[in-house]
């Protein structure tokens, strides 16, 4: 159900393109061609969102998932180019900036949701023939960083009661939001295994390891299998995975 919600949200955002433009047209803020542009953007992304949802259950190659991220990414720079071409730079900067920001805000939100959709597809199918694009991971890294600031992983780990000397597996470690504080808590006598499906995530954790000089964090690049012996881990973190 949670997976379906992402696709439904993506499709719902597609509806806002024409709705917003029609509202602006009624209030005399845009011309008819602006409404047409909104209809095209909406029809494209809604159709792609529906096809991506079908693709989640079936097709071999993630064509529609790629397009779900690509189309909003094209809309973001295309919108000001079209507006400046038809209205001129002065009018765009003085009268139409708010309209541009709302319209591109919808596209940016769709792009972020598309990355989350792609991430869900990767976890379902594994890394074979699938990998989130670098720009998508950059967005994901920003989201994870903001989440770390707001939700404070240290607080969650304290509630778990981590102890010195324990062995921890951070499954789907992302950028190491939990791996780094966990390594501090278990100390030099403990070990933290940071596992993720994405090479860029592992690279981000290894960068932090080098930067902060941790010797008790070991990274594992894997889509499922940990490669660890049975009963070798005291605590497994599955934060925001299932």
N, C-alpha and C positions, 0 to 999 in steps of 0.2 A: 504493500500500500504506500509506503514511504517513497519508493521508486516512482510509482505512478504520479504522486504529487508533484515531483520535479517536472515531469513532462507536461502535466496539466498547468503548472505555473508558467512554463515556457509558452504554451499555447495561449494562455490567458493574456500574457504580456503582448503577444501578437495582436490581440484584439484591440489593445490600447492605441496602436498606431493610427488606424482609421478613425476611431472614436475621438481621439484627441484632435486630429486634423478637422473633423466635422465640427466639433465644438468651436475651434478657432475660426472656421469658415463662417459659421452662423454669426459669430461676433465680429466679423469683418477683419480678422487678423491675418488670414491667409487667402490666397486666390484658389480657384478650383483645381489648378495643377498641383497645389499642395495637398489637397484631399486625395487626388489620384496617386500621388507619391506615397501617401499614408496607406491607401488601399493595397498598393503593390507590395509594400513592406510587410503589411499585415498578412496578406494572402500567402506570400512566400514563406514567412516564418511559421505561420499556423500549419501549412501543408507539410513543411519539413519537420515540425514538432510531432505531428501525427505519424509520419513515416518513420521517424526516429524511434517512437514508441513501439511500432511494429518490428523495427529492426532489433530492438532490445531482446525480443523473444526468438528471432529467427536468423536473419541474413548473416553471411560469413564476414563480409567486410563492412566496417562502420561508416559507409558513405554518408548517410543522413545525419549521423552524429557530427561528422566533420563539418558538413554544411550548416548544421544548427549553430555551430560556433563561428563559422566563416561569414555567414550572411550578416549577422549583427555587427561583426567586426568591419565589414565593408560599409554598412550603413553609417557607422560613426563618423568617418571622414567624408563620406559622400554627401551627407546632409548639408554641412556648411558650404561645400563646393557648389551644390545645386542652388542653395539659397543666395549665395553671393552672385552666382551667374545670372539669376533672374532679377534680383533686387538691387544688386550693387553692394559694395563693401560698407558704405556709410549707413545705409538703411539697415543692413544686417547687424552692425555693431550698436546702433542706437535704438532700433525698434524691435528687432526680431531675436535678440539674444536669448530671451526667456523661453521662447518657443523652441529654439534650437536646443537649449539645455534640457528641456523636458523630453523632447523627441529622442535625443541622443542618450538621455538617462534610461529610457525604455530599452534602447539597443544595448547599453552597457549591462543592464540587469539581465537581459536575455543571454548575453555572452557568458556571464558568470554562471547562470543556471545551466547553460550548455556544457560548461566545463564540469559541473557537478554531475550532469547526466553521463558524460564521457567517463568520469571517474567510476561511477557505478557500473558501467559496462565493462571496464577493465577488471574490477573486482569479481564480476560474474564470470568472465571468460579467461582471465589470466593475461599475461604479457604477450603471448604468441600472437603476432600480427596486429597487436593493439598497443598503442602508447600515447599517452596524453601529450599534445604538442608543448614545446618549451614555453610559449607565451601563456598557455593554459596553466602550466605549473606555476608560473610567476604570479598569476592571479590567485591560484590556490594557496601559494606561500603567504601572500598578503592576508588572505582570509584566516589562515591558521595563526598568523602572528597576532592579528586583532583578537582572535578567539582566546589566545594565550593570555593576552593582557586583561581581557574582561573576565575570564573564568578562572584564572589563577590555578594552574596545574598543581602547584605546591600544596594548595589547600586540599585538593582531591587526594593527593598522595599521602598527606598526613592522616586523612580520614581512613585510608587503607591500612595504616599502621606499618609502613615500611620500616625495616630494622637494618642496622649495620650488618654487613656480611651476607645479605640475601642476594639471590640471583633473580633478576627481573627480565621478562621478555616483553618489550613494547611492540606489540603486533600492529602493523600499520602505523609506524612511528611518525610519518610525515616529516616535518622539519625538525623533529626532536623536542617538541614542546614538553613532553613528559620524560623523554629519555634523559635529558640534561639534569633536571631537578632530581630525578630518581637516582642518577649516578652520585649526586651529592649526598643523598640520604643513606645509600647503602655503603658508601665509603670505599676506601681502597681495597678492603677485604671482600667486597661484593662485586657483582658483575651485572651490567645491563646490556641485553641484546636488543639492538634497534633494527627491526625488520620492516621493509617496505617493498612494494611492487615496482616503484618508480626509481630509476637510477639517479634522477635529479634530487629526489628526497634523500637517498643515501649520501649523495655528494654534499647536500646541505648539512646533514648530521656530521659527516666527517670533517667538514670545514669548522663546525663548532667545536668538535673534539680537539682539533689542532689548535684552534684559537684559544680555547680555555684549558688546554693541556690535560685533558682527561685520559687516564690510562685504563679505566674500568668500563669503557663502552666499546662493544664490538658490533659492527654493522653486518646485516644479512640482506642481500638482494634476493627476493623470492616472491612469487605470487601466492604460494600456499605453504609449502613444506619448509619447516624451520631448519631441518638438518641436525637438530639437537637430540641427545639421548632422552629416553623416557624418564620422567620423574627427576629431571635435572634442573627444573625451574621452580622457585618458590612462589612467584607472583607473575601472572600474565595480565597485561593491560590490553584491553580491547576497547579503547575509548573512541566512540563515534565511528565504529566499524560496522557492527551489525545493524 
